């Protein structure tokens, strides 16, 4: 006689779980925060989608949620008349930025103005003007400027030893001979243009004495160009007619420091711990002064050492919990350059806000 064991029928739900063991029904993938800082006028895009765009100047910060583990490809697009200086943070260089979101990430895209202002117009002296004196005197150089982007002017005579100036500017006493004055204009981004004007000084002592100095019988130079009566340049080429052939253009007047802030943070409730805080791309001879205000600050003021163009403040803030509202101010200075200030403000439940001025 055959014996048959009784087998209870399996419910349909049990059969389904054989192939899905260990899975959590309805579980959604985690998201990580991608923080994008745009310093200067421009936009950061993923394909054709704008992730962050700055149209007001300074630094704009945007946050995007990205599925954990996903790789995001970002591109930087400068506004008209500007150039892209590069990435900092999770990316570097000037190409596309590939960010793998295995954790919260931050990137900074830095844009800068590269269009020089229109050069000033020298109204006096006129091109080829002859000054006849009985002794050495100074020439008053007058100029005008119609470009509102110009924030500073520089003047020099015969050399590029620039002096900050306004119109009228005095050359100081000049000997007999042919002289050239230069007047430059600089915008807030450090872009420079300049113009030149050549004239002649003749010194004839009283009582019919002999003319002093050198070059008394030279013919005054004829100035070329238009508007200001001299050549113009934004930093390349040779100044206009009336200057020495092959003379290099004048250097930029006090170019601006453009440092790249690197900020990586971790949130602990309402507090923030800075895992990384540094300034990169600092010029030779730069110094950085740091100030911290608010609850959790490890110091009030401190001078930060710059090594190979980088000021790393990370060790100063390690394990310190900064309360919302805490402000870190970093001032970068360098000889012959316009300084830059970077503010890092701690926010509740968000990555710190970074602004540059």
C-alpha positions in Angstrom: 0.0 0.0 0.0 1.3 3.4 -0.9 1.6 6.0 1.7 1.2 9.7 0.8 2.3 12.4 3.2 0.0 15.3 3.5 1.5 18.6 2.3 -0.1 21.8 3.2 -0.5 24.2 0.3 1.8 27.3 0.4 0.3 30.7 0.4 1.0 32.8 -2.7 2.9 35.4 -0.6 5.3 32.8 0.6 6.2 31.8 -2.9 6.9 35.4 -3.8 9.4 35.9 -0.9 11.6 33.0 -2.1 13.0 35.4 -4.8 13.1 38.6 -2.8 14.7 37.5 0.4 16.4 40.3 2.3 14.6 43.2 0.4 12.6 45.8 2.1 9.3 46.4 0.2 8.9 50.1 -0.7 12.4 51.2 0.4 13.6 54.3 -1.4 17.3 55.0 -2.3 19.1 57.6 -0.1 19.9 61.0 -1.4 23.0 63.1 -0.8 23.3 66.9 -0.9 25.4 68.4 -3.7 26.3 72.0 -2.7 27.3 74.3 -5.6 29.0 77.7 -5.1 29.2 80.0 -8.1 31.7 82.8 -7.5 31.2 85.6 -10.1 28.7 85.8 -12.9 28.0 82.4 -14.6 26.1 79.2 -14.4 26.8 75.5 -13.5 24.8 73.0 -15.5 24.1 69.3 -15.7 23.6 68.8 -19.5 21.2 71.6 -20.4 19.7 71.8 -16.9 20.9 74.8 -14.9 21.8 73.6 -11.4 23.0 77.0 -10.1 23.3 80.4 -11.8 24.7 83.7 -10.4 23.5 86.9 -12.0 24.0 89.3 -9.1 27.8 89.0 -8.4 29.6 87.8 -5.2 29.0 84.1 -4.6 25.7 82.3 -4.9 25.1 78.9 -3.3 22.7 76.2 -4.5 21.9 72.8 -3.1 20.7 69.7 -5.1 19.6 66.3 -3.9 21.3 63.5 -5.8 20.7 59.8 -5.4 23.5 58.3 -3.4 26.2 56.6 -5.5 25.2 58.5 -8.7 27.9 60.3 -10.7 27.0 63.9 -11.8 28.7 65.6 -14.7 28.8 69.4 -14.4 29.8 72.1 -16.8 30.6 75.8 -16.2 29.3 78.5 -18.4 30.6 82.1 -17.8 28.5 85.2 -18.5 29.3 87.3 -21.5 32.7 89.1 -21.1 33.9 86.8 -18.4 36.1 83.7 -18.3 36.0 80.5 -16.2 38.9 80.3 -13.9 38.3 76.7 -12.7 36.8 74.4 -10.1 37.6 73.8 -6.5 36.3 71.5 -3.8 35.3 68.1 -5.2 36.7 69.1 -8.6 39.7 70.9 -10.1 40.8 72.2 -13.4 38.7 73.9 -16.1 37.1 71.0 -17.8 33.9 69.2 -16.9 33.4 68.3 -13.2 32.6 64.6 -12.4 31.2 64.2 -8.9 30.4 60.8 -7.4 27.8 61.2 -4.7 29.0 58.6 -2.2 28.6 61.3 0.4 27.6 65.0 0.6 29.8 66.9 -1.8 30.7 70.6 -2.5 32.1 72.2 -5.7 32.9 75.9 -6.5 33.0 77.3 -10.0 34.9 80.6 -10.2 34.3 83.2 -12.9 36.1 86.5 -13.5 35.8 89.5 -15.7 38.4 89.6 -18.5 37.2 92.6 -20.4 39.3 95.8 -19.7 37.6 99.1 -19.4 37.9 101.7 -22.2 41.2 103.6 -21.8 41.1 107.2 -20.5 41.3 110.1 -22.9 44.2 112.5 -22.3 43.0 116.0 -23.0 46.3 117.8 -22.0 49.0 118.0 -23.1 48.1 117.6 -26.8 50.1 115.3 -29.1 53.5 116.8 -30.0 53.0 119.9 -27.9 56.1 121.9 -27.2 56.7 123.5 -23.8 59.3 126.3 -23.9 60.7 127.1 -20.5 63.6 129.0 -19.0 64.0 126.3 -16.2 62.7 122.8 -15.5 59.0 122.8 -14.7 56.2 120.2 -14.3 53.5 119.4 -16.8 49.9 119.0 -15.7 48.3 116.0 -17.3 44.5 116.1 -17.6 42.4 113.2 -18.7 38.8 112.1 -18.7 37.1 108.7 -18.6 33.6 107.7 -19.7 33.8 104.0 -18.7 31.8 103.5 -15.4 33.6 100.2 -14.8 36.9 102.0 -14.2 37.6 102.2 -10.4 41.2 103.4 -10.3 43.7 105.2 -12.5 47.5 105.2 -12.7 49.9 107.8 -14.2 53.6 107.7 -15.1 56.0 109.7 -17.2 58.7 108.0 -19.4 58.6 104.8 -17.3 56.0 102.4 -16.0 56.6 103.3 -12.4 52.8 103.7 -11.8 51.4 106.3 -9.3 47.7 106.2 -8.3 46.3 109.4 -9.7 43.3 111.6 -10.6 43.0 114.4 -13.1 45.0 116.7 -13.2 48.2 114.9 -12.4 51.6 116.5 -12.2 54.6 114.9 -13.9 57.1 116.7 -11.6 59.9 118.8 -13.0 61.0 117.6 -16.5 64.4 118.2 -18.3 64.6 119.2 -21.9 63.8 116.5 -24.4 60.9 114.4 -25.6 58.7 112.8 -22.9 55.8 110.4 -22.9 53.0 110.2 -20.3 50.9 107.1 -19.7 47.5 107.0 -18.1 45.8 103.7 -17.2 42.3 102.6 -16.0 41.6 99.6 -13.9 38.3 97.9 -13.2 37.2 96.0 -10.1 38.4 92.7 -11.5 41.9 94.0 -12.1 41.7 94.4 -15.9 43.8 97.3 -17.2 43.8 99.5 -20.3 46.0 102.5 -21.0 46.8 105.3 -23.4 49.9 107.5 -24.0 50.7 111.0 -25.1 54.2 112.3 -26.3 55.3 116.0 -26.0 58.5 118.0 -26.0 60.2 120.2 -23.5 62.6 123.0 -24.6 64.6 124.9 -22.0 66.0 128.3 -23.1 67.9 130.1 -20.2 67.3 133.8 -19.9 69.5 136.4 -21.6 69.7 134.3 -24.7 71.7 131.5 -23.1 72.1 128.1 -24.7 69.3 125.6 -24.5 69.9 123.1 -21.7 69.3 119.4 -21.6 69.5 117.0 -24.5 67.5 116.7 -27.6 66.8 120.4 -28.0 66.8 120.3 -31.8 64.7 117.2 -32.2 61.5 117.4 -34.1 58.4 116.6 -31.9 56.9 113.2 -32.4 53.7 113.0 -34.3 51.1 110.9 -32.3 49.0 108.4 -34.1 45.7 106.9 -33.0 42.4 108.6 -32.3 40.5 109.9 -29.4 43.3 110.2 -26.8 46.0 110.9 -29.4 47.9 107.7 -28.4 47.9 104.0 -28.7 45.9 101.9 -26.3 46.3 98.4 -24.9 44.8 96.0 -22.5 48.0 94.3 -21.6 49.6 93.2 -24.9 51.4 94.7 -27.8 53.3 97.9 -28.1 52.0 101.4 -27.0 50.9 103.8 -29.7 53.1 106.0 -31.9 55.4 108.3 -30.0 56.6 105.6 -27.5 59.8 103.6 -27.8 59.4 100.7 -30.3 59.3 97.3 -28.6 58.6 98.7 -25.1 56.4 96.2 -23.3 53.0 97.4 -22.1 52.6 98.5 -18.5 51.7 95.9 -15.9 48.3 95.6 -14.4 47.8 98.0 -11.5 47.1 96.2 -8.3 45.5 93.0 -9.8 42.9 91.4 -7.6 43.5 88.2 -5.6 41.1 85.5 -6.7 41.4 82.6 -4.2 39.4 79.4 -4.4 37.6 78.6 -1.1 37.2 74.9 -0.3 34.6 74.1 2.4 33.4 70.7 3.4 31.1 70.2 6.4 29.2 67.7 8.4 26.0 68.4 10.3 25.5 67.4 13.9 21.9 68.3 14.7 21.9 72.1 14.5 25.7 72.4 14.8 28.2 72.2 12.0 31.7 70.6 12.0 34.1 71.8 9.3 35.9 68.8 7.8 37.8 71.0 5.4 38.4 74.7 5.2 41.1 76.1 2.9 41.9 78.8 0.4 43.7 77.7 -2.7 45.3 79.5 -5.6 46.9 82.2 -3.5 49.7 84.2 -5.1 53.3 84.2 -4.0 53.8 86.3 -0.8 50.1 86.1 0.2 49.1 86.2 3.8 45.7 85.1 5.3 44.2 86.6 8.4 41.3 84.6 10.0 38.6 85.8 12.4 35.9 83.7 13.9 32.8 85.1 15.7 30.0 83.1 17.3 29.5 80.1 19.6 31.9 77.2 19.0 34.7 79.3 17.5 38.2 77.8 18.5 39.8 81.3 18.3 39.0 85.0 17.7 41.8 86.0 15.4 44.7 84.1 13.9 47.3 84.5 11.1 47.3 81.4 8.8 50.4 80.1 7.1 50.3 79.9 3.3 52.2 76.9 1.8 52.4 76.4 -1.9 49.6 78.8 -2.6 47.2 77.2 -0.1 46.1 78.3 3.4 44.6 75.3 5.2 42.5 76.0 8.3 41.1 72.5 8.6 43.2 71.6 11.7 42.0 74.7 13.5 38.3 73.7 13.3 38.6 69.9 13.6 36.1 68.5 16.1 34.8 72.0 17.0 31.0 72.3 16.7 30.0 75.7 15.3 26.6 77.0 16.2 24.2 78.5 13.6 25.2 82.1 13.0 28.9 81.6 13.5 30.9 83.6 11.0 34.4 82.9 9.8 36.1 85.8 7.9 39.2 85.1 5.8 41.2 88.1 4.5 43.8 87.3 1.8 46.4 90.0 1.0 49.5 90.1 -1.2 52.1 92.8 -2.1 50.9 94.9 -5.0 47.5 93.2 -5.2 44.0 94.1 -4.2 42.9 91.9 -1.2 40.0 89.5 -1.1 37.6 88.6 1.7 35.9 85.3 2.0 33.1 84.9 4.6 31.9 81.4 5.7 28.6 81.6 7.6 27.2 78.6 9.5 23.6 77.8 9.0 21.2 75.5 10.8 20.6 72.2 9.0 22.4 73.4 5.9 25.9 73.7 4.5 27.7 76.9 5.4 27.2 79.9 3.1 30.3 81.2 1.4 30.5 84.7 0.0 33.4 86.6 -1.6 34.1 90.3 -1.7 
